[in-house]
């Protein structure tokens, strides 16, 4: 598996989810399965089958998070020195050339992306267009609505 880029905050969020899955949800589902088993015939026991399905989902998510953390490349944006270049972890202030709307995004890993909080995935079209550019450059982004141009106003590492 290749390296998974994560910010420090993203890695902490995954560790917290993993801890919650292992210490709260896994024991809870084990109890639910035991309770459902006590009701008798497992072939027609909907509670048992639902609990086993939830257990399968939880175990799969635990394995997924463990693999991501094992292959994580954790990057602290505050320690970056990229001389104003747009890189993973950077916070970028952009102006839409067409309508002069100004937006600010941080380029983060896939698991951390949350557009409402201004965090865009490194694999998104806009982030891919920004990587390697500097303040003052114009990035062309192929968006679902057509080609968009963004001028990079500022690049910060916070």
SULHUUR-V630544 format. One record per residue. N is the residue number from 1. RES is the residue in one small letter. SS is DSSP state (h for helix, s for strand, l for the rest). PSI is psi in whole degrees, 0 to 359 (none if undefined). Layout:
N&RES&SS&PSI, N&RES&SS&PSI
This chain:
1&x&l&140, 2&x&l&168, 3&x&l&142, 4&x&s&112, 5&x&s&132, 6&x&s&145, 7&x&s&168, 8&x&h&316, 9&x&h&320, 10&x&h&320, 11&x&h&319, 12&x&h&321, 13&x&h&317, 14&x&h&319, 15&x&h&320, 16&x&h&319, 17&x&h&318, 18&x&h&316, 19&x&h&316, 20&x&h&319, 21&x&h&317, 22&x&h&319, 23&x&h&339, 24&x&h&303, 25&x&h&320, 26&x&h&309, 27&x&h&325, 28&x&h&318, 29&x&h&327, 30&x&h&318, 31&x&h&321, 32&x&h&322, 33&x&h&316, 34&x&h&319, 35&x&h&316, 36&x&h&324, 37&x&h&325, 38&x&l&349, 39&x&l&359, 40&x&l&220, 41&x&l&113, 42&x&l&336, 43&x&l&327, 44&x&l&22, 45&x&l&99, 46&x&h&323, 47&x&h&317, 48&x&h&313, 49&x&h&322, 50&x&h&318, 51&x&h&319, 52&x&h&323, 53&x&h&317, 54&x&h&320, 55&x&h&317, 56&x&h&317, 57&x&h&314, 58&x&h&315, 59&x&h&322, 60&x&h&318, 61&x&h&321, 62&x&h&313, 63&x&h&320, 64&x&h&314, 65&x&h&317, 66&x&h&318, 67&x&h&318, 68&x&h&316, 69&x&h&324, 70&x&h&329, 71&x&l&15, 72&x&s&141, 73&x&s&99, 74&x&s&125, 75&x&s&127, 76&x&l&108, 77&x&h&329, 78&x&h&339, 79&x&h&0, 80&x&l&145, 81&x&l&81, 82&x&l&17, 83&x&l&42, 84&x&l&8, 85&x&s&143, 86&x&l&116, 87&x&l&173, 88&x&l&133, 89&x&l&344, 90&x&l&149, 91&x&s&124, 92&x&s&128, 93&x&s&125, 94&x&s&152, 95&x&s&124, 96&x&s&120, 97&x&l&323, 98&x&l&314, 99&x&l&6, 100&x&l&18, 101&x&l&133, 102&x&s&131, 103&x&s&156, 104&x&s&130, 105&x&s&148, 106&x&s&135, 107&x&s&116, 108&x&s&179, 109&x&l&166, 110&x&l&320, 111&x&l&339, 112&x&l&345, 113&x&l&133, 114&x&s&95, 115&x&h&329, 116&x&h&334, 117&x&h&10, 118&x&l&26, 119&x&s&120, 120&x&s&146, 121&x&s&142, 122&x&l&335, 123&x&l&2, 124&x&l&154, 125&x&h&321, 126&x&h&318, 127&x&h&318, 128&x&h&324, 129&x&h&332, 130&x&h&327, 131&x&l&129, 132&x&l&353, 133&x&l&164, 134&x&s&168, 135&x&l&133, 136&x&l&339, 137&x&l&159, 138&x&s&128, 139&x&s&130, 140&x&s&127, 141&x&s&127, 142&x&s&100, 143&x&s&164, 144&x&l&329, 145&x&l&5, 146&x&s&185, 147&x&s&133, 148&x&s&147, 149&x&s&134, 150&x&s&130, 151&x&s&133, 152&x&s&115, 153&x&s&321, 154&x&s&148, 155&x&s&123, 156&x&s&154, 157&x&l&87, 158&x&l&none
